[in-house]
Amino acid sequence: MADFYISRALCPSGDCVTARWQPLRRPAFKSSPLSRCGKTFMMRCFLLPCATFLLWGHGAQAQSTSATSVDEAKPATVQASIARVERGLSTPVVVKGARAQKMSLTERMAFYQVPAVSIAVINNGRIEWARAYGEADIASHRRATVRTLFQAGSISKSLTAIGALRLVEQGKLALDGDANRQLTSWKIPQNDYTRSKAVTLRMLLNHSAGMTVHGYSGYAQGQAVPSLLQVLDGVAPANSDPVRVDLAPGSTWRYSGGGYEIVQLMVSEASAQPFDRYMKTAVLDRMGMDQSSFAPLPAAQHSLTATAYYGDGKAVGGEWHIYPESAAAGLWSTPTDLARAVLEVQQAEAGKSDKILSQNMASSMLMRGLGQYGLGFFVDKVADRTSFGHSGGTVGFRSQLYGYTRSGQGVVIMTNSDNGAALIDEILGSIAAEYGWPEFKVIEKTAIPGDAAANGQVAGDYQLLDKPAHIVAEGDRLFFQSDLFGARRMELFPESKSAFFMTAQDMTILFEQGDDGAVVGFSLLRGGIATRPKRPAKGRRTQSAICRLLPTGRSCQQPRRP
């Protein structure tokens, strides 16, 4: 499913690339040195037979080449940095008193069963190195290279926003004017909300227009693919709901892939050309992203793409899903190409480039509106700089783009597995440690002894975002499993009788009691504290559970029993 996530401040829960967590333990594989354990950050993670595990361990050897030259030509200092990044992975949270351990990238790829990962690191305002690891396609043993194409998922929104804002600067779109006055072939259906306040392009880019449709699931190869207007109205063969306003525009931050499909139509009509063609000539080509495309891939390029894999290691039928929702999730790209987009945003914000956007527009893009979102990017103020980024998730692909203003640093990481976000999180931590970033530091937490009786009271079946979730007690140990985050269960470490943390991310579960003292649900928090969402997500036991990840990506709270 596209657009589902919880990834740091970049990806609020509402859509962000998802989180998933893993206990700090080793799988019971004795025949492979790659079977060390750790954390996770995205969706599914399943154990494969040992033979496959070994195959991935072998296939994860680095295919090293750079955006400008082969890595071997890089200075020794850069080579040393690469080596430390490759050997410096760790879970983001560790239990105080437990033996600290750093793990290698190949080990973690095997553990999470991620066939391929591609990385581009930005330092001092340039792409310092780029490498790809593993196999783009397991069946053919085709190796991943830095030119291998991956689906970028919701990172598409960041590029779409750049394209839309360019049209604003050209006077072809109005950022704060009524969106319906800028649409001709389709209009946002009017209701009491829109009659009180019109939807604007700024709201659509900021996810504050009150639009429905969180994300898109794509279409299997051979399925009928809807037109953009069919997607917007939710009519066959579209597999998604109609895009409509059901909150007062400008009142609430709520992630909406559907809103970006309205932007897609606005861009196409304002530019008087198909969306993918406009984006290629006005944005991608101007940034030197010559391998990237919003257009459906021609057959000749299929050999350049990574095959998508589910969390259980099975290939997605037809190699990948098709996303006609181009603005929200349709971009194919590489980390090196996307790193060029990061650099262009950094340079524009610093007044060093107006190739696509002016300094004022780039600064506006990186200024928070509602939520933790600017215009196309999740943004945060970090020390003397601003961080900006986006994560992306389509069926079988997980990606992350991240950059800083002022320091000229950043990274893009792309994987071809539903399990990729967990690996991405660990890679981010290793890169941050090597390059002195102010974020992604390992957190140490204290666990108290487990209580078998207390564990039995909270154990049971729940629902999380309309998917099954389970709390499993085994004596004084407690585990969490949700279909959203994978088949594997993750160990919960007690901080108190009602609060438990995981090591795979800085995530905490707080169990809630009803008036009769029975546990009725739990809150899922990031960073150990709940943010202040305008509409808390709610959830309970299976009988009445509903849990939606919050716009901030930091809290998923349950409702009180009515």
N, C-alpha and C positions, 0 to 999 in steps of 0.2 A: 504494500500500500504506500502511496506517495504521501509526503508531507506529514509524517507522524514522528514526533521527536520530543526529547527532553535533553538538550545538550547545552550545558552551562548557560551563561547569560545569552549566548547566541540564539539558542533555540528554546523558547519557552514552551511549556507544555501546551499544547493546543495544537501544535503541529510539529515541532522540532524533531529532528532525527532522534530517534528514540533512545531511551535508556534501557539498558538491561544490566543485570549485575551478576557477579559470580563469586562464590566463596573462595577464600584464600587457601586452597588445598590442591593437592596433586591428583590427577586422574590415575586410575589404577592400570597404567600401562608400564610395563617393565622392559619392553623390548625397544623402546625409543627414548633417546635422551631429550626429546622435544616435548615430553609430556608433563611439563611443569605448569602450575596453575596460576590463576589470578583473577582478573576482573572483567567487566564488560560494560558496554555503553549503548548497545543498540538492541536488536530484536532477538533473533533466534540463535541458539547455540546448542548443537547436538553432538554427542560422541559418535564417531564413525568407527568402523572396524579398524583394528590396528594396522592392517596393510595399507589402508587409505591414509591413515595418520602418518605412516612412514613415507608414503608417496608425497604428501604435501610437505613434509619436512625436507625431503630431497628437492622438491620443486621450488622451495622458497629461497633458493640461492639468488643473490642479487644480480639483476640484469642492469649493469650500471652504465649510464650514459647521461650526459647533461643536456640542458637546453642549448648550450653553445658549444660544448666540447665534451669528450669522454671524461669521466670522473678521474681516470688515471692521470689526466693532464692538470688536474687541480693541484694547488699548493698542498704541501704536506699538512699544514694546519687545518685545511678544509677536510682532507682525508681523515685526519685524526678526529675531527668533529663528527663526521659521518659514522665512523667506527663506534664512537661513544654513544651516539644516538641509537645505533643498531643494537647495542648491548645494554642500554640503560632503561628498559621498560619496567614499570612497576604498577601495581594497583594504586589508584588515587587515594585510597584510605588503607591504613594498616592498623592492626590491633597493637596497642601499647604493650611492650614487653615481648612481642613476637619477633622472631629472627627476621631482620630485614634482608631482602634479596632483590637483586636486579636480574632481569631476564632478557633474553635476546629476542629480536624481532622474529626470527625464524621459529623460535619456541612458541611465541605467542600466536603467530599465524597458525601453527599446527594445533595449538590448544583451542583456539576459537574456530578452527576449520575455515579460515579465510583463504581461498586459493591464491588471490593476487592482491597486492597493495602497491600503489604508485604514489610517490611523494615528491613535492617540489618545495624547497625551503628558500625563503626570502630573507636576506640579511644585508644591512647597509644599503638598502634601496636597490638591490638587484637580486636576481635568482642565483643563489650561491651554489646550489646543487639540486639535482633531480635524479631519482632512482626508482626503478620498478623491481618488484620481487614476486616470485612465484609464477603460477600458470594462469594465463588469461582464459584457457580452456583446458579442463582436466582430461577430457576424452581424447583429444588430439595431442596432449602435452605441449600445446602452443604456449611459449613463454610470454610473460608480460614484458613490455618495454615501456619507455617513457612516452612512446607514441600510441600506446594502446588507448582506445577510447572507452570511457565509462559514462553511464548515465549520471548526470549531475543532480537530478531530483530538484529539490526546492532551491538549490543555488541558482536555478533558472530565474527565480524571482529577482535576484540581485541584478542580473544582467538586463532583465526586462525593465526594471526600474531605471537603469542607466539610459536605456533606449527611449523610454517615455519622457524622462527629464530632458533629454536632448531635444525632443520635439517641443517641449515647453519653452526652452531657450530660443528655439527657432520661431516661436509664436504660433505653432500649429496646434498646440494643446494648452489649456489653461489649468494650472495646478489647483486653483481654488474655485473654479467655476463649476456650475451644475454639470455633472457628467452626462446627464441625458441630453443636454443641449449640444454635446459634442459627439453624440451617437446618432447614426441615421438608420442602419439596417435592423437595429434592435434597441429597445429601451429598457431600462430598469423598471420593472412593474411598480406602479405607484401604490402606496398604502398610507395609513395614518402616520407612520414613521417618516416616510419620505416627503409627505406633504408638510410636515412641520419643519424639516430641514433636509436640504438636498444632499445627495451623495456627491463627493468631489473626487478628483483624481488623487489628491493628497491623502484623503481618507482610505482610498483603495490601496495605495502603495504602503500605507502605514498599518493596514489591517484594522482600521477603526471605523469602517463604513457600515458596520452592523450586518455584514453579508454572511450568508450561510455557506455550506460546503467547505469543510475543513481541508480535505485533500482528495486525491484521485487514485484509483487502483490500477489504471491502465487496461489494456486490451491484449489478450493473448494473440499470437500470430494466427492469422486466418479468421479472426473474429471481425465482424463488421465494425468499422470505426466511425463514430459520429462526426458531424460537422461542428464547428464552433457554436453555431446557433442552437443546435440540438443539445450540446453540452450545457449551454446557458439555461435552456428551458427544461433540461432533464427528460427529454423525450427519446424514444428508441431511435437508434441502438445505444444511446448513452446509458451507462451503468451507474450514473451519479444523480443526485437530487437536483432540482432546479436551483439556480442561484437567485436568492431573494434576500430582501432586507427584513430582518426580524428583531432588530435592536435599533434604537434611535441612532442615526448616523452621528459620528463624532463623540459618542458618549462612552464607549467601551472598547478596549483592545480585545479583539478575538481573531485569532489566526484564520484566514480564509483564502484557500487556494481558488475558490470560486471568484472572489474579488479580483484576483489577478487575471482571470479569464475575461473579465470585463475590460481590464487594462489591455489585454491582447487585442480585443476588438477596437478599442479606441486608437491604439497605435497603428493598426492596419488601416483603419479608415483615414486617420490624420496623415499618414504617409502615402496613401493611395497605392499601396502595394501589399502583397502577402506579408504576414508578420515575419516569417522566417527569412524572407528576402531582405526586408528592411533591416532586421537585426544583423544580418551578415554584412551588408554594405555600410551601415551607419555605426555599428558597434564592434562586431567581432573583427572584421578586417582592419578597422582603424586602430585596434589594439594589438594587431599582430596575432590574433587567435585563429590562425589559418587552418587548424585541425578541427575546430569546433563548429557545430551547426545545430540550429533549431529545426531543420528540415528532416523528414524521414530519411533514414540512411539508404542509399542505393545498394544494390546487391554487391557491387564491387568493393564496398567498404566493410562488408561483414567480417572479412578476415582481419580487420584492424581493431575489432571490438572485443571487449571482455564478455564472456558468457556470464549471465546472472545465476546465482545459486541461492537456494533456500537455506534456512538454518540447519536442516538435516543433511546438507551436502548434496542434495539432488539439484540437477540443473533445471532452470526454469524452462518450460516447454517453448520451443522455438527460439531459445537462447535468451530472449528478454521480452518484456511487454512493450507495447506501443503506447505512447502518451500523446494523443492529439491536443491535450491541454498544454500547449507549448509554453506559454508564459509561466505557468505554475510549475511545470515538471518536465519539459520536453528537450532540454539541452543535452547534447552529447559533447564531451570535452575531455581534456587531459589536465593533470595538475599543472603542467608547465604553462598551458594556455590560460588557465584560470589564475595562475600566479601573475600573469601579465595584466589581468583585470585588477588584481589587488594593487599592483604597482601603479597602474593608471589612476586609481582612486586616490592613493597616497600622494601622487605627484600633483593631481588636480587640487586636492585639499590644501596642499602646500603652496599653490600658485606657480608650480613649475611646469604645468601642462594644461592646455585647453583644447587638447585634441578632440575631446568629446564633450566634456562639461567644463564650465567656468569654475573658478575657485569658489565663488559664492554658492553656486548650485551644489558643488561637491560637499561644501560645508553643511548646507541644508540637508543633504542626503544623510549625513552622519550625525544629525541632531535628533535627539529623541522626541518623538511625538507622544502618543499614548503608549503605555507598556514600555518594554525595553527595546523598542523598534524605532528606527528612523524611517527612511524611505527606501525599502529594499534590503536593509541590513539590520541585524540585531546589533545594538551599539551600547557601549558602556564607557564611562570615564574611569581610566585606570592610571593613577599617579598623574604624570605630566602628559599623558597621551589619551587617545580614544581608541578603544578596540572596536573592530567591526567584523562581522562575519555572518555566515549562514551554513547550516548543515543541510544535507540533502538525502532523501531516502525514497527510492522506488523499489519495486519488487526485485530483490536480489542484488541491490546496489546500495552502498552507504558512502557518503562523502562529507568532507568538512573543509570550509574555506575560512581563514582567519587572518586578520592583519591588524597592524597598529599604525596610527599616524605618528609623525615626528621621528620615531625610531627607525622607520624603514624596514620593519621586520614582519614576517608572516609565514604562512604555510598553507598548502592545499594537499589534502590526503584523499585518495579515492580507493574504494575496495569493491569487489564483486561478490559480496555475500550479505545476507540479512544479518549476519553476526558482526559485520564490519565496524559498527560504531564503538563497540567495546575495545577493539584493537586500536581504533583511531584515538580514543581517549588516552590510552597508554602511550601511544606514539607522541601525542601532544605533550604529555608530561615529560617525556625524555627530551624532546626538542626544547621545551621551555627551560629545563634544567641546564642544558648545554649552552643555550644562547642568552641566559639570564633574563628570561621574561618574568614579569611580575605576577603571572597567574599559573594555574595548573600545577601547583605545588602539592606534594604528598602530604596528607593529613594523618596525624596519629590520634587515635581515639581509645579511650579506656573502656574495657568491657568488664562487667561484674559477673560473678558465677551464675550459671543458668539455674532455673527453677522448674523442675518437671511438672509440678502441680499447676503453676501459673501458665506454663506453656500449653497444657491441656485445655485451659479455659479460652485461649485465643485461637486454638487450632480449628480449622473449618474451611468451608468453601465460600468464596467471595466472588464479586464481579468487579472488574476494573476496565473502564471504557467499554462496557458491554462484552467483555471477554472474561472467561473463567480465570479465577485467581485462587490460589490455595495456600493456606498456612499449615504446615505439617510439623507436628511435634514428635521428636524422638528422644524421650527422656529429658535431659537437661539441655538439649539442643533444639533449635527452632529453624525452620526453613521456609522460604517464600518462593512460590512459582506462579507465574502468570503467562498465559499464552501470548500476551503482548510482547513479552521479553524473552521468550524461548521456552523450550521444553525442560531445560535443566533448572533445578531448584537452586536457590542461593541461600547460603547460611545467614541467619540474622544473629547479631551479637548484642546481648542486652546491655543497655545503659541504665535502665531502671525497670520497674515492673511493667511499664506500659510502652517504653521507648526502646527500639532496636535499630541498630545501624548495619549497613552492608559495607563490604570493603571494595566492591567493584566501582562504586561511585560514592560521593559524599551524600548519601541518601539515608533517610531515617523513616521508619514506620512507627506511627503513634496509634495505639489501639484506643478506641473510644467505647465507653460503656453507656448503656441506656439507664433509665430510671430504676430498673430492677437489678442493676449491677452487672447484667450480662453484656458481653462484648457485642456491639452491633456493627462495627466497622473500623476502618483505620484511615489515618491521614498519611499521605506519602509526601515527605518533605525533602527538599534539597538544601544542603548547607546547614542542616540541623535546625533551621528556623523556617517558619512559614512566611511567605511574602504576604502582602495584603491585597489579594485579588478582589476585584469588584464583584465577581460572581464565583464564590468558592465552588470547586468541583466537589461532587458528593459521591458517596458510595457506602454500601453496607454489605451484609451477608447476602447470599444468593437470592433470598426471598424478595428483596427489594433494592438490590444494589445497582447503583449507577455511579460510575466514576469517570469524570472527564479530566484530562490533564490541563492544568491551568495555563493561561496565556504567558505567565512568566517562566514556565518550565520548571518552577521550583516547588510547587506544592500541588498535591492532589488530595483534597480534603473530602471527607465523607459527610453526608447529611445527617441531621438529627432525625430520629424517628418521629413522623408526624403525629 
